[in-house]
Amino acid sequence: MWRDLADLVLPAACAGCGASRGTAGLCADCHEALASAVPSRVRPWPEPAGLPRCLALAAYAGALRAAILAYKERGRHALGGPLGDRLAGVVRVGLPAPGPVVLVPVPATAAAVRQRYGDHAARLARRAAARLRAAGWPVSVARPLRAQPRPDSAGLSRADRVAHAAAGYALVPARVRRLRAAVEAGARPVLVDDVITTGATLAAVAARLRDAGVEVPLAVVLAATQRDRGGPHPARTGSAANLSPNEG
């Protein structure tokens, strides 16, 4: 709470570019860059089996990358506001029309939650849900999975990411039943995360939910990493140059 208040009221550099401070930790130019990015389809290569159709706001570069790191790793939780708002925009692009939606954030491990003072993806999902509800969409947030202890994925190879992701999540039965009931009543489940790299995590979460009787057709993320050979690339570029999305 104190970190959030400090980020709102104390002078600080823009989290996106390091220039003068702006609203919620971003200067006007970086706000505009995020707002003008065009969400697009991303597909890792090789694409893991069972990965839902995935949309990203832009490439994991420039102002977007800096803002995500500041939000997730440096305690600047107020950035969850503008980032969550942009994530809501990705959801709107990914779904054909307004209607009931259940956002399912990829859960963080207990160690990550302690280190980051909360679950960063869950905060983004709650903000995105609030933004969509304000636009008239019936949206809720479900957390049907619990993350098992595992190494930080940042230091893992592609093969290690896949192996750890496959065994990385456990079902929470009561929450799964509520999610399944919502889906059977017509709600569309959407996986939510901050960044896609290999797609192993999103594929593993989708597989666990599929085993529990919930098919997830769509995943949305803020950013897709760029790899030397065929990594996740947005299919279209956003219009903001300092977000640096590549065509692929």
Number of C-alpha atoms within 10 A of each C-alpha: 9 7 13 15 12 14 19 18 11 10 12 16 15 24 27 26 18 14 14 14 18 18 16 21 31 26 20 13 17 24 20 12 19 25 18 16 24 19 28 21 18 27 25 23 15 13 15 17 11 17 22 21 14 26 26 33 35 34 29 26 19 17 25 26 22 17 25 25 15 19 20 21 15 13 18 23 27 21 24 26 19 21 26 23 22 24 31 26 21 25 26 15 17 20 14 8 9 13 13 18 23 21 24 25 29 25 23 21 19 16 16 17 13 11 13 18 15 17 19 24 22 21 16 27 29 23 22 29 25 20 20 22 16 11 10 12 17 16 23 21 21 21 18 23 22 16 18 17 15 15 13 12 15 8 9 12 11 14 11 14 22 20 14 20 21 16 15 21 24 14 17 12 12 9 14 19 15 14 25 19 13 18 19 11 10 12 19 20 25 24 24 26 23 23 21 28 23 24 28 25 24 26 23 23 28 24 20 20 21 13 11 14 14 19 18 22 16 20 26 32 26 28 29 31 21 20 13 5 9 13 21 28 28 28 18 16 21 24 16 20 13 18 26 19 27 18 11 14
